[in-house]
Amino acid sequence: MSDNTRQHRLAAMRACDRILSGVRPVTMRERLAELDARGDLDDPTDFYGDGPVAVLEERVTDLLGTEAAVFFPTGTMAQQVALRYGADRTGRSAVALHPLGHQEVHERHAYAQLTGLRAVRSTGEARNPIAADIAALGEPVGTVVIELPLRDAGFVLPAWSELTATCAAARATGARVHFDGARIWESTPFLGRTLRQVAALADSTYVSFYKSVDGISGAALAGTAKLATYARAWRHRYGGNVFQQWPAALLALTGLDRELPRLPGYVRHARAIAEALSTLPGARVFPLPPHTHQFRLWLPHPARDLDAAALALAEQEKFWFVGGWRDSEVPGYAMTEVTIAAEALEWTAADVAEVGHRFLHRIPG
């Protein structure tokens, strides 16, 4: 998507009266107003990781029940450190990764390019690995990575019994378990456990602050005190020991306060929205019901026509339905990711059906 197209779409979405999928874009001034509303802008700024950054690390430690947490400017950097730690601790340069996992699809294979690690495929199935997959690995690995949820398979999660068995199988081989938990916040309703119970299964957990909790950037790597000491050293070596990061830290704290309590409601409502979307002509939804507040939707039309219809509906009727379409591997179908957040809560199944048909009627032919 070109910058002009993206800005056009964001402007149209921002001007809508109602939004089904996604979060209304905000301006820099509105973000600054969020910071001002916190009431702590007269406090000193952070200095290489103290102040509000340290407060955020303590908050993550408390939420996940770990010994420590370390703030990182990006999740990619945090995950590099987690995998490096596993290799250093175990003496094994191989790491078990899913071919649809974030490290393989969205991080430009940084684990190999920067750290010299090798990937061993944990499974070829469009799901997280199960215990049998780990037992069948062809060689020892230092870390088994489990992405919760596995985004590029459709935001799918394992059953709790499967997850516990997989973690036990990994440890039986002498490997560490690392959770790619960028979206772990919304995984607890499906798993039926608290954040602390989920994080307790892993040796390390990475969380993001700008995805589901609506911060502006940043991540944390949580685990033992030894991991934290190692992480701070390697964060510095990777160039992530930033002088001041208070805007990201404060908005992450705001997002945790505001969005964490809401996420279970988003997940519940996503099930109703997904069911309603599945009744549109030719629609396919996966998974059904969704495991989190995000899921995939396919429609039998070219992506360019679906995006044009979404933009026209937004500009002419002030409804943002679903955008960001791309042609898929299913012939004749385009796919998008649907995200149910605060503004979608006012949509009923009847609303989805009515506006959905108006959306489809804007598609040529």
C-alpha positions as CSV (number, residue, x, y, z in Angstrom):
1,M,0.0,0.0,0.0
2,S,1.4,3.4,-1.0
3,D,1.7,6.1,1.6
4,N,-0.9,8.2,-0.2
5,T,-3.4,5.3,-0.2
6,R,-2.8,4.6,3.5
7,Q,-3.3,8.2,4.5
8,H,-6.4,8.4,2.4
9,R,-7.8,5.3,4.1
10,L,-6.9,6.5,7.6
11,A,-8.5,9.9,7.0
12,A,-11.7,8.3,5.8
13,M,-11.7,5.9,8.8
14,R,-11.1,8.7,11.2
15,A,-14.1,10.7,9.8
16,C,-16.6,7.8,10.2
17,D,-19.4,7.8,12.6
18,R,-19.2,4.1,13.3
19,I,-16.3,1.6,13.0
20,L,-16.6,-2.1,12.9
21,S,-13.0,-3.4,12.4
22,G,-10.0,-1.6,13.9
23,V,-9.3,1.4,16.1
24,R,-10.1,5.0,15.1
25,P,-6.8,6.8,14.0
26,V,-5.7,9.5,16.3
27,T,-3.6,12.6,15.8
28,M,-0.4,13.5,17.6
29,R,-2.2,16.2,19.5
30,E,-4.7,13.7,20.8
31,R,-1.9,11.5,21.9
32,L,-0.3,14.4,23.7
33,A,-3.6,15.1,25.4
34,E,-3.6,11.5,26.7
35,L,-0.2,12.1,28.2
36,D,-1.4,15.4,29.8
37,A,-4.5,13.7,31.2
38,R,-2.3,11.3,33.2
39,G,-1.4,14.1,35.6
40,D,2.3,13.1,35.9
41,L,4.0,15.2,33.3
42,D,5.6,17.4,36.0
43,D,7.6,14.4,37.2
44,P,11.2,14.0,36.0
45,T,11.8,12.2,32.6
46,D,13.5,8.9,32.5
47,F,17.3,8.6,32.2
48,Y,18.4,5.4,30.4
49,G,15.6,3.3,31.8
50,D,14.6,4.7,35.1
51,G,11.5,6.7,36.1
52,P,8.4,5.8,34.1
53,V,10.2,3.0,32.2
54,A,11.1,1.3,35.5
55,V,7.5,1.7,36.6
56,L,6.3,0.0,33.4
57,E,8.7,-2.8,33.9
58,E,7.4,-3.3,37.5
59,R,3.8,-3.3,36.1
60,V,4.6,-6.1,33.6
61,T,6.4,-8.1,36.3
62,D,3.3,-7.9,38.5
63,L,0.9,-8.7,35.6
64,L,2.9,-11.8,34.5
65,G,4.2,-12.9,37.9
66,T,7.8,-13.1,36.7
67,E,10.9,-12.1,38.6
68,A,11.7,-9.2,36.3
69,A,10.9,-7.5,33.0
70,V,13.0,-5.4,30.7
71,F,11.7,-2.6,28.4
72,F,12.8,-2.7,24.8
73,P,12.1,-0.2,22.0
74,T,10.9,-3.0,19.7
75,G,9.7,-6.5,20.0
76,T,12.1,-7.7,17.3
77,M,15.0,-6.6,19.5
78,A,13.5,-8.3,22.6
79,Q,13.0,-11.6,20.8
80,Q,16.6,-11.5,19.5
81,V,17.8,-11.3,23.1
82,A,15.5,-14.1,24.2
83,L,16.7,-16.5,21.5
84,R,20.4,-15.5,22.1
85,Y,20.0,-16.2,25.8
86,G,18.6,-19.7,25.0
87,A,21.6,-20.4,22.8
88,D,24.1,-19.2,25.3
89,R,22.5,-21.0,28.2
90,T,22.1,-24.4,26.4
91,G,25.0,-24.3,24.0
92,R,22.6,-25.1,21.1
93,S,22.5,-22.8,18.1
94,A,19.2,-24.2,16.8
95,V,15.8,-22.8,17.7
96,A,12.4,-24.3,17.0
97,L,10.3,-21.9,15.0
98,H,7.0,-22.1,13.2
99,P,7.2,-21.2,9.5
100,L,4.3,-18.8,10.0
101,G,5.8,-17.3,13.2
102,H,6.8,-13.7,13.6
103,Q,10.5,-14.3,13.5
104,E,10.2,-16.0,10.1
105,V,7.6,-13.8,8.5
106,H,8.0,-10.3,10.0
107,E,11.5,-9.9,11.4
108,R,13.6,-10.6,8.3
109,H,15.2,-13.6,9.9
110,A,17.1,-11.4,12.3
111,Y,17.8,-14.5,14.6
112,A,20.0,-15.8,11.8
113,Q,21.4,-12.6,10.3
114,L,22.4,-11.0,13.6
115,T,22.9,-13.9,16.0
116,G,23.9,-16.8,13.7
117,L,21.1,-19.1,14.9
118,R,19.5,-21.8,12.8
119,A,15.8,-22.5,12.6
120,V,14.3,-25.9,13.0
121,R,10.7,-26.1,11.9
122,S,8.5,-26.9,14.9
123,T,5.6,-28.0,12.7
124,G,4.3,-27.5,9.2
125,E,0.7,-27.4,10.4
126,A,-1.2,-24.1,10.6
127,R,-1.3,-24.2,14.4
128,N,1.1,-24.0,17.2
129,P,3.3,-27.1,17.8
130,I,2.1,-29.9,20.0
131,A,4.1,-32.2,22.2
132,A,4.5,-34.8,19.5
133,D,6.0,-32.2,17.2
134,I,8.6,-31.3,19.7
135,A,9.4,-34.9,20.5
136,A,9.9,-35.5,16.8
137,L,12.4,-32.6,16.2
138,G,15.4,-33.8,14.3
139,E,18.0,-32.2,16.5
140,P,18.4,-30.5,19.9
141,V,17.3,-26.9,20.1
142,G,18.0,-24.2,22.6
143,T,14.6,-22.6,22.6
144,V,11.1,-23.6,21.5
145,V,9.1,-20.6,20.4
146,I,5.3,-20.6,20.8
147,E,3.4,-17.6,19.4
148,L,0.2,-16.8,21.4
149,P,-1.8,-16.4,19.3
150,L,-0.3,-17.6,16.0
151,R,-1.3,-14.6,13.9
152,D,-0.5,-15.7,10.4
153,A,-2.5,-18.9,10.9
154,G,-5.5,-16.9,11.9
155,F,-4.8,-15.7,15.4
156,V,-5.2,-19.3,16.6
157,L,-4.5,-20.6,20.1
158,P,-3.8,-24.1,21.4
159,A,-6.0,-25.7,24.1
160,W,-4.6,-25.3,27.6
161,S,-3.9,-29.0,27.8
162,E,-2.0,-28.9,24.5
163,L,0.0,-25.9,25.6
164,T,1.1,-27.4,28.9
165,A,2.0,-30.7,27.2
166,T,4.1,-28.8,24.6
167,C,6.0,-26.9,27.2
168,A,6.7,-30.1,29.1
169,A,7.9,-31.8,26.0
170,A,10.3,-28.9,25.2
171,R,11.8,-29.0,28.7
172,A,12.2,-32.8,28.4
173,T,14.6,-32.2,25.5
174,G,16.6,-29.6,27.5
175,A,15.2,-26.6,25.6
176,R,13.9,-23.4,27.0
177,V,10.3,-22.2,26.2
178,H,9.8,-18.7,24.9
179,F,6.3,-17.2,24.4
180,D,6.0,-14.7,21.6
181,G,3.3,-12.9,23.5
182,A,2.8,-9.8,21.5
183,R,-0.9,-10.5,21.8
184,I,-0.9,-12.6,24.9
185,W,-3.1,-10.1,26.6
186,E,-6.2,-11.2,24.7
187,S,-5.3,-14.9,24.9
188,T,-6.5,-15.6,28.4
189,P,-10.2,-16.0,27.8
190,F,-9.7,-18.8,25.3
191,L,-7.0,-20.5,27.4
192,G,-9.2,-20.1,30.5
193,R,-6.3,-19.0,32.7
194,T,-4.8,-15.8,34.1
195,L,-1.9,-14.0,32.6
196,R,0.3,-15.2,35.5
197,Q,-0.8,-18.8,34.9
198,V,0.0,-18.6,31.2
199,A,3.4,-16.9,31.7
200,A,4.4,-19.4,34.3
201,L,4.6,-22.1,31.6
202,A,7.4,-20.2,29.8
203,D,11.0,-19.4,30.6
204,S,10.6,-16.0,29.0
205,T,7.7,-14.0,27.6
206,Y,7.7,-11.1,25.2
207,V,4.8,-8.6,25.3
208,S,4.0,-5.7,23.0
209,F,2.6,-2.3,24.1
210,Y,1.3,-1.0,20.8
211,K,-0.9,-3.8,19.5
212,S,-3.8,-4.7,21.7
213,V,-3.2,-2.2,24.5
214,D,-2.9,0.8,22.2
215,G,0.4,2.2,23.2
216,I,2.7,4.0,20.6
217,S,5.6,1.6,20.7
218,G,7.8,-0.6,22.8
219,A,7.9,-4.1,24.3
220,A,9.1,-6.0,27.3
221,L,10.9,-9.2,27.9
222,A,9.9,-10.9,31.1
223,G,11.4,-13.8,33.0
224,T,14.0,-14.5,35.6
225,A,16.4,-12.0,37.2
226,K,19.3,-13.7,35.4
227,L,17.5,-13.2,32.1
228,A,16.9,-9.5,32.9
229,T,20.5,-8.9,33.7
230,Y,21.5,-10.5,30.4
231,A,18.8,-8.7,28.5
232,R,19.9,-5.3,29.7
233,A,23.5,-5.9,28.6
234,W,22.4,-7.1,25.1
235,R,19.8,-4.4,24.8
236,H,22.7,-1.9,25.1
237,R,24.8,-3.8,22.6
238,Y,21.9,-3.9,20.1
239,G,21.5,-0.1,20.5
240,G,18.3,-0.3,22.5
241,N,19.4,1.5,25.7
242,V,17.6,4.7,24.7
243,F,18.2,8.0,26.6
244,Q,14.5,8.9,27.1
245,Q,11.4,6.8,26.3
246,W,8.9,8.4,28.7
247,P,6.1,9.0,26.0
248,A,6.1,5.3,25.1
249,A,6.3,4.2,28.7
250,L,3.5,6.4,29.9
251,L,1.2,5.6,27.0
252,A,1.9,1.9,27.6
253,L,0.8,2.3,31.2
254,T,-2.3,4.2,30.1
255,G,-3.1,1.4,27.6
256,L,-2.7,-1.3,30.2
257,D,-5.0,0.5,32.6
258,R,-7.7,1.2,30.0
259,E,-7.5,-1.7,27.5
260,L,-6.7,-4.8,29.6
261,P,-10.0,-4.8,31.4
262,R,-11.8,-4.4,28.1
263,L,-10.2,-7.2,26.1
264,P,-12.3,-10.0,27.4
265,G,-15.4,-8.1,26.3
266,Y,-13.8,-7.6,22.8
267,V,-13.2,-11.3,22.6
268,R,-16.8,-12.1,23.5
269,H,-18.2,-9.7,21.0
270,A,-15.8,-10.9,18.3
271,R,-17.6,-14.2,18.4
272,A,-21.0,-12.6,17.6
273,I,-19.5,-10.3,14.9
274,A,-17.7,-13.3,13.3
275,E,-20.9,-15.3,13.2
276,A,-22.7,-12.4,11.5
277,L,-20.0,-11.8,9.0
278,S,-20.0,-15.5,8.1
279,T,-23.6,-15.1,6.8
280,L,-22.6,-12.6,4.1
281,P,-22.7,-14.1,0.5
282,G,-19.6,-16.1,-0.1
283,A,-18.0,-15.2,3.2
284,R,-15.5,-17.5,5.0
285,V,-14.4,-16.8,8.5
286,F,-11.6,-18.5,10.4
287,P,-11.5,-19.5,13.1
288,L,-15.2,-19.7,13.9
289,P,-15.7,-18.9,16.7
290,P,-12.6,-16.7,17.0
291,H,-10.0,-17.5,19.6
292,T,-9.3,-13.8,20.4
293,H,-10.8,-10.5,19.3
294,Q,-9.1,-10.9,15.9
295,F,-9.8,-13.3,13.1
296,R,-9.7,-13.7,9.3
297,L,-12.4,-13.0,6.8
298,W,-12.5,-14.0,3.1
299,L,-14.8,-12.7,0.4
300,P,-15.1,-13.8,-3.2
301,H,-13.9,-10.6,-4.8
302,P,-10.6,-8.9,-5.8
303,A,-8.9,-7.1,-3.0
304,R,-8.8,-3.8,-4.9
305,D,-12.6,-3.9,-5.4
306,L,-13.2,-4.6,-1.7
307,D,-10.8,-1.8,-0.6
308,A,-12.6,0.6,-3.0
309,A,-16.0,-0.4,-1.6
310,A,-14.8,0.1,2.0
311,L,-13.4,3.5,1.2
312,A,-16.6,4.5,-0.7
313,L,-18.8,3.4,2.1
314,A,-16.7,5.3,4.6
315,E,-16.7,8.5,2.6
316,Q,-20.3,8.5,1.5
317,E,-22.1,6.9,4.4
318,K,-19.6,7.3,7.3
319,F,-19.4,3.6,8.1
320,W,-16.1,1.9,8.4
321,F,-16.7,-1.8,7.7
322,V,-13.6,-3.8,7.0
323,G,-10.5,-2.7,5.0
324,G,-7.0,-3.8,4.3
325,W,-7.8,-6.5,1.9
326,R,-5.2,-8.6,0.0
327,D,-5.7,-11.3,-2.6
328,S,-5.3,-14.7,-1.0
329,E,-4.0,-18.1,-2.0
330,V,-7.6,-19.2,-2.3
331,P,-8.5,-18.6,-6.0
332,G,-11.0,-15.8,-6.5
333,Y,-11.0,-14.8,-2.8
334,A,-9.4,-11.9,-0.9
335,M,-8.6,-11.9,2.8
336,T,-8.4,-9.4,5.6
337,E,-7.9,-9.5,9.3
338,V,-10.8,-8.2,11.4
339,T,-10.1,-6.6,14.8
340,I,-13.0,-6.0,17.2
341,A,-12.3,-3.2,19.7
342,A,-14.2,-0.6,21.6
343,E,-16.2,1.0,18.8
344,A,-17.4,-2.4,17.5
345,L,-19.2,-3.1,20.7
346,E,-22.2,-1.1,19.6
347,W,-22.6,-3.2,16.5
348,T,-25.3,-5.9,16.6
349,A,-25.5,-8.9,14.3
350,A,-28.3,-7.1,12.4
351,D,-26.1,-4.0,12.0
352,V,-23.3,-6.2,10.5
353,A,-25.7,-7.8,8.1
354,E,-27.3,-4.5,7.0
355,V,-24.1,-2.6,6.5
356,G,-22.4,-5.7,5.1
357,H,-24.9,-5.8,2.3
358,R,-24.5,-2.1,1.6
359,F,-20.7,-2.7,1.5
360,L,-21.1,-5.6,-1.0
361,H,-23.5,-3.7,-3.2
362,R,-20.6,-1.2,-3.9
363,I,-18.5,-3.9,-5.5
364,P,-18.5,-3.9,-9.3
365,G,-20.5,-6.7,-10.9
